[in-house]
Amino acid sequence: MDYRIEQFINGPAGHHAVLDTLMRDAANWAVGIFIGIVAVWFVLGWILGRAEERRGALLALLAAGGALLTNQVLIRIWDRPRPFVAHPSTVHVLVSRGIDSSFPSDHAAASVAIAVAVLLVHRRLGLLVMALAVLVCYARVFVGAHYPGDVLAGAGIGVVVALLLWRPLALVPTR
């Protein structure tokens, strides 16, 4: 089932230059964009003197780091080949070929963890960042780097880690 959905999403890859560029950029530039979101958020909180903003940015940073750490544990337990390795003749690959496990997706875990952190502090902005995270998840399948289950697992890890850290960080004094 995971492979069939991957084929449905990855099928148009390589056939539409504009769509390929958009998805490749979303898949590749996600890390830098989400790091930039956290950095700008923290700096603005610092400049404006708002401890709750700095705490939100810290939540995003810790949630992304915690999600990536969780992924590293899972990667060592479950070594799943990437779609282009398991099905070399049917997957259209639009990005560099990673050699690590496909499950779970680091990009999905970190981007969704950051998006959840933003959503917990700023609803409207959080929805925009979450939409960007969903685009990243979809793009990782479109470009042939992951199966849908990989990004869903990564996204789930991002959500859980962000929510687990939310309450303890809320108790940190603002001064």
C-alpha positions in Angstrom: 0.0 0.0 0.0 2.8 2.4 0.9 4.5 1.7 -2.4 1.3 2.2 -4.4 0.7 5.6 -2.7 4.4 6.5 -3.3 4.0 5.7 -7.0 0.9 7.8 -7.2 2.7 10.8 -5.6 6.0 10.3 -7.4 4.4 9.4 -10.8 4.3 13.0 -12.1 8.0 13.6 -11.1 10.2 14.3 -14.0 7.4 15.3 -16.3 6.6 18.9 -15.3 9.6 21.3 -15.0 7.9 23.9 -12.8 6.4 21.3 -10.5 9.7 19.4 -10.3 11.5 22.6 -9.4 9.0 23.5 -6.7 9.1 20.1 -5.1 12.8 19.7 -5.4 13.3 23.1 -3.7 10.7 22.3 -1.0 12.5 19.0 -0.3 16.0 20.4 -0.3 15.6 23.9 1.2 13.4 22.9 4.0 16.1 22.5 6.6 17.5 26.0 6.0 14.0 27.6 5.9 13.0 26.0 9.2 16.3 26.9 10.9 15.7 30.4 9.7 12.2 30.5 11.1 13.5 29.5 14.6 16.4 31.9 14.4 14.3 34.9 13.3 11.7 34.0 16.0 14.3 33.9 18.7 16.0 37.2 17.6 12.7 39.0 17.3 11.8 37.8 20.8 15.1 39.1 22.1 14.9 42.5 20.3 11.3 43.0 21.4 12.0 41.8 25.0 9.4 39.1 24.9 10.5 36.1 26.9 7.5 34.0 25.7 8.7 34.4 22.1 12.2 33.3 23.0 10.7 30.4 24.9 8.6 29.4 21.9 11.7 29.5 19.7 13.5 27.4 22.3 10.6 24.9 22.2 10.9 24.7 18.4 14.6 24.1 18.6 14.4 21.5 21.3 11.4 19.8 19.6 13.3 19.5 16.3 16.4 18.3 18.0 14.4 15.7 20.1 12.5 14.5 17.0 15.8 14.1 15.1 17.3 12.2 18.1 14.3 9.9 18.2 14.6 9.3 14.5 18.3 8.3 14.9 17.2 5.6 17.5 14.5 4.3 15.2 16.8 4.3 12.1 19.1 1.9 13.9 16.1 -0.4 14.8 14.3 -0.3 11.5 16.5 -0.1 8.4 14.2 0.5 5.5 15.7 1.1 2.1 14.7 4.3 0.3 12.1 3.9 -2.6 14.8 4.5 -5.3 16.9 1.6 -3.8 14.0 -0.8 -3.3 12.4 0.0 -6.7 15.1 1.5 -8.9 13.3 1.1 -12.2 10.0 2.8 -11.1 10.9 5.7 -8.9 11.8 9.1 -10.4 14.5 10.6 -8.2 14.8 14.4 -8.3 17.3 14.8 -5.4 20.7 13.4 -4.4 20.4 9.8 -3.3 20.8 9.5 0.4 22.3 6.2 1.7 20.7 6.2 5.2 17.4 4.5 6.1 14.2 5.9 4.6 12.2 5.4 7.9 11.4 7.8 9.5 11.9 11.0 7.6 14.2 13.5 9.4 12.8 16.4 7.2 9.3 15.6 8.3 10.1 15.1 11.9 12.0 18.4 12.3 9.7 20.6 10.1 6.5 19.3 11.8 8.1 19.7 15.3 8.9 23.3 14.5 5.5 23.9 13.0 3.7 22.5 16.1 5.8 24.8 18.3 4.9 27.8 16.3 1.2 26.7 16.2 1.2 26.4 20.0 2.3 30.0 20.4 0.8 31.7 17.3 -2.2 30.1 15.8 -2.4 31.9 12.4 1.3 31.9 11.8 1.5 28.3 13.0 -1.0 27.3 10.4 1.1 28.9 7.7 4.3 27.1 9.0 2.3 23.8 9.3 1.2 24.2 5.7 4.9 24.6 4.7 5.8 21.5 6.8 3.0 19.5 5.0 4.5 20.7 1.6 7.9 19.5 2.8 6.4 16.1 3.7 4.7 15.8 0.3 7.8 16.9 -1.5 10.0 14.3 0.1 7.7 11.6 -1.4 7.3 13.4 -4.7 11.1 13.6 -5.3 11.5 9.9 -4.6 13.3 10.2 -1.2 10.6 8.6 1.0 7.5 6.5 1.2 4.4 8.2 2.6 4.7 6.0 5.8 8.2 7.5 6.4 7.0 11.0 6.4 3.9 10.2 8.4 6.0 8.5 11.0 8.4 11.5 11.0 5.6 14.0 11.3 4.0 12.0 14.1 7.3 12.0 16.0 7.6 15.8 15.5 4.1 16.3 16.9 4.6 14.1 19.9 8.0 15.5 20.9 6.8 19.1 20.6 3.7 18.4 22.7 5.8 16.5 25.3 8.1 19.5 25.7 5.4 22.2 25.6 4.2 21.9 29.2 7.6 21.6 30.9 8.9 24.6 28.9 5.8 26.6 29.9 6.9 26.3 33.5 10.3 27.9 32.8 10.3 31.5 34.4 10.1 34.3 31.8 12.6 36.4 33.5 
